[in-house]
Amino acid sequence: MKPDSLSSGKRKAVNLSLDTGVVAAAREAGLNLSQICEAALRDASKKERIRRWQEESKEAIDANNAWVAEHGLPLAKYRMF
C-alpha cells in the first residue's frame, strides 16, 4: 500500500472550536474526535489538491480533448474492445 503523502507520522496539538452538541454526541457514541477530524482534513485536503490541479491543467486537458475529438484516439485501431 502506498503511504499517505499527507501523513508525516508526527502529531501536533491544535485548538479547534466545535459545536458543543456535536462534541457531546460524538463522545456519547464513543468516537475519537482527533481521528475523525484528521481523516476529514485529509480528505478535504486531497479533494482541494485535485480541484486545484484540474483548474491549473484545464487548458491542457481541453486542448487534448479537442485533439482527440478532431483526430480520434491514438492507436485506436489496435483496441480490442
C-alpha positions in Angstrom: 0.0 0.0 0.0 1.3 3.5 -0.9 1.9 5.6 2.2 -0.3 8.6 2.5 1.6 11.6 1.2 -0.1 13.9 3.7 1.0 11.9 6.7 4.2 12.9 8.5 3.9 10.4 11.3 4.2 13.3 13.8 1.5 14.8 15.9 0.8 18.5 16.7 -1.7 19.7 19.3 -4.1 22.2 18.0 -7.2 24.0 19.3 -10.5 23.6 17.5 -13.8 25.3 18.2 -16.6 22.7 17.7 -20.3 22.9 18.4 -20.9 21.5 21.9 -23.8 19.4 20.7 -21.6 17.7 18.1 -18.9 17.0 20.6 -21.3 15.6 23.1 -22.9 13.3 20.5 -19.5 12.1 19.3 -18.3 11.4 22.8 -21.6 9.6 23.6 -21.1 7.4 20.6 -17.5 6.7 21.7 -16.0 8.4 18.7 -12.4 9.6 18.6 -12.6 13.3 17.7 -8.9 13.6 16.8 -9.0 10.6 14.4 -12.3 11.8 12.8 -11.0 15.4 12.4 -7.7 14.2 10.9 -9.5 12.0 8.4 -11.9 14.7 7.4 -9.0 17.2 7.0 -7.0 14.6 5.0 -10.0 14.0 2.7 -10.7 17.8 2.2 -7.0 18.4 1.5 -6.9 15.7 -1.1 -10.1 17.0 -2.8 -8.8 20.5 -2.8 -5.4 19.4 -4.3 -7.3 17.6 -7.1 -9.6 20.6 -7.7 -6.6 22.9 -8.0 -4.7 20.5 -10.3 -7.8 20.3 -12.5 -8.2 24.1 -12.6 -4.5 24.6 -13.3 -4.5 21.9 -16.0 -7.8 22.9 -17.6 -6.2 24.4 -20.7 -4.1 21.4 -21.4 -6.9 19.0 -20.8 -9.2 21.0 -23.1 -6.6 21.0 -25.8 -6.1 17.3 -25.5 -9.8 16.6 -25.6 -10.2 18.9 -28.7 -7.3 17.0 -30.5 -9.0 13.6 -29.7 -12.3 14.9 -30.9 -10.8 16.0 -34.2 -8.3 13.1 -34.8 -9.7 10.2 -32.7 -7.8 8.3 -30.1 -4.2 7.5 -30.9 -3.7 3.8 -31.5 -7.5 3.2 -31.6 -7.1 0.7 -34.4 -5.3 -1.6 -32.0 -8.0 -1.6 -29.4 -9.6 -5.0 -28.8 -12.9 -3.6 -27.5 
